[in-house]
């Protein structure tokens, strides 16, 4: 099955322990044994240590599904078929694709780089649904799968609420901007990070604060990768008001998964407009009765 | 200077695409081969693959498919765990399929002699596949213990479901997952009978089902079975590993065969893509018919500029090449180096015919780029000094405008001295492109010249030409006026097209005219 026919879902978030894997387990509950599911992880595995290993949560994989783990995690499972071994040493072992003959709980692993992720998703056949337990940093990997969708998981408490608000508003703004896929090849072929032609600025690399100083006579900005916008919401909003901003690839937001700690729904919701709130999915394990 | 950099070998490398980890490693470490036998073997193997590609395309595609699936094995490291077993199995399976697909006659040309039948059958006891599963056929006890685990798991699920239904009945809470979060205010006393209760935050608690001792005992029992199962699995893996260790020397030889085939396939693909030909390495002279400097040809083609291939036979050891700016001297040097390098890397070459001899080394005198801080001249001389220390080898030496940064009088004296020295040696094949005048004709030396700028054609074309051309349009214009043909001149021919070239490239007309006047005055003075 080609990449385009696989439904790829990323579960991502910028905070550690914000509940990504817990949410993945919640999502997986609704899939049956006969569904062709492949689960993998991407991101932080390269910065591995014992503490990280012990804190990495288990994912529930049903009999016959496929998952990507690491050879160092294989001691927790039995009776499985090895489908592939990726020969990049990570965490002192190799990323291994297995299919268990029973329902199991296992730690997922990253195959390596985003490119490795793309290759392994392309390579694994007979899969309809791909779930990627995402990185804690950015949503970079989403951009390499143009048709993917993602859930963004937030852990919200009083210390993080302003940061969460900023991130949600920035993502909302990005997801509503116009897409210019027609210039993708041109932008990809650029050697430099920034290219200015007439009144249009093409940005291939990171869009950080330093580039704001260079846009005096610019009317249009075409940004290759929305994941490389390193501005806060207010900076980006001002930019969008001043010039026409376009992206190459769409940002297919599904839901913001909100795990509230010590904050009431009302306190959180009142900060957002109704159309943004529609995307909120509060802690799915919460029972309000 | 790095020889690959000089002839832009990266263009070839980027189109030379081995499929296995061994081929990919070979690609990163191309070495100059000076053994005729080894080179002829490589050319023969490329021909074998080209023949297969042409006459048996289905088999050829199958071979490529299996090559792509060959994993990396370090033959000096023994297999040690289940992932190694998977990798060895995958290697052996694909090796066997390639050998079968090629057939006895062709596979033996690449050294596919190892017989893996016994271990192949052993590893594929459940049916042939590239995956690995610890089959119950390796140990019948596995079947028994796996059944026990399956039965007890069903029982645990039944009991858990019964308990979760009871919770729903008694508390109204439906647990679809492992836990629930409820508000403190909704917490009821009877929850303690069914849940472990933990703090979630200041307003909520976490509820986890409190399973009965019966369920916990069943879970413990299952853990015991799983331990037993894992113990048997571990014994099976050890047994397989011991068997695999008997094949380590086979594996090592098989890697050599796989690498040979992979390189031949990549070479054949390259040859097909760019219509390359097999070089002849038994010649005394270097003979080139329709030689092409590929990266330039591709670049020109993109800009719709015609490329002129190189046709020439170099009959002397010392070749002095002169000609106009942009007349193609450097391209001649690069073409010679590229063809020679490809031939001695065991590749087919970008020429309709290329006959040559083998060199122990190819050297480009260009100045050592690593020597930061030295002047260009000092760097060039240092490079030459280092080269001259090891001059005993049979070597092809290339120099593009040696000593161009010093005054022409001293530069030509130095070059004359070097040519004089080289002309007395039989082991040096020297190509020098230069603008310098007063180069003497020593023994075994040929003067060659690019035909260069066609002034008549230029004068005819320039009248009607738009003066606001961009760079590529100007280059295209020069191309139309330039004859990129190398000819033998028998003497040190003077060339003077630089001013016209500068004019086409857009130099200010006032400067052009002034320079022309000065040049003509100097010429008249020199006659007097």
HADDOCK unambig.tbl for C-alpha pairs under 7 A between the chains (distance, minus, plus):
assign (segid A and resid 78 and name CA) (segid B and resid 230 and name CA) 6.14 0.50 0.50
assign (segid A and resid 80 and name CA) (segid B and resid 133 and name CA) 6.37 0.50 0.50
assign (segid A and resid 81 and name CA) (segid B and resid 131 and name CA) 6.77 0.50 0.50
assign (segid A and resid 81 and name CA) (segid B and resid 132 and name CA) 5.59 0.50 0.50
assign (segid A and resid 81 and name CA) (segid B and resid 133 and name CA) 4.45 0.50 0.50
assign (segid A and resid 82 and name CA) (segid B and resid 131 and name CA) 5.55 0.50 0.50
assign (segid A and resid 82 and name CA) (segid B and resid 132 and name CA) 5.03 0.50 0.50
assign (segid A and resid 82 and name CA) (segid B and resid 133 and name CA) 6.29 0.50 0.50
assign (segid A and resid 83 and name CA) (segid B and resid 131 and name CA) 4.68 0.50 0.50
assign (segid A and resid 83 and name CA) (segid B and resid 132 and name CA) 6.71 0.50 0.50
assign (segid A and resid 84 and name CA) (segid B and resid 131 and name CA) 6.91 0.50 0.50
assign (segid A and resid 85 and name CA) (segid B and resid 83 and name CA) 6.76 0.50 0.50
assign (segid A and resid 261 and name CA) (segid B and resid 201 and name CA) 5.66 0.50 0.50
assign (segid A and resid 262 and name CA) (segid B and resid 201 and name CA) 5.57 0.50 0.50
assign (segid A and resid 262 and name CA) (segid B and resid 202 and name CA) 5.53 0.50 0.50
assign (segid A and resid 262 and name CA) (segid B and resid 203 and name CA) 6.23 0.50 0.50
assign (segid A and resid 285 and name CA) (segid B and resid 179 and name CA) 6.96 0.50 0.50
assign (segid A and resid 285 and name CA) (segid B and resid 180 and name CA) 5.03 0.50 0.50
assign (segid A and resid 285 and name CA) (segid B and resid 181 and name CA) 5.71 0.50 0.50
assign (segid A and resid 286 and name CA) (segid B and resid 180 and name CA) 5.91 0.50 0.50
assign (segid A and resid 286 and name CA) (segid B and resid 181 and name CA) 4.42 0.50 0.50
assign (segid A and resid 286 and name CA) (segid B and resid 182 and name CA) 5.88 0.50 0.50
assign (segid A and resid 287 and name CA) (segid B and resid 180 and name CA) 6.77 0.50 0.50
assign (segid A and resid 287 and name CA) (segid B and resid 181 and name CA) 5.97 0.50 0.50
assign (segid A and resid 287 and name CA) (segid B and resid 182 and name CA) 5.30 0.50 0.50
assign (segid A and resid 288 and name CA) (segid B and resid 182 and name CA) 6.27 0.50 0.50
assign (segid A and resid 288 and name CA) (segid B and resid 183 and name CA) 6.86 0.50 0.50
assign (segid A and resid 289 and name CA) (segid B and resid 186 and name CA) 6.48 0.50 0.50
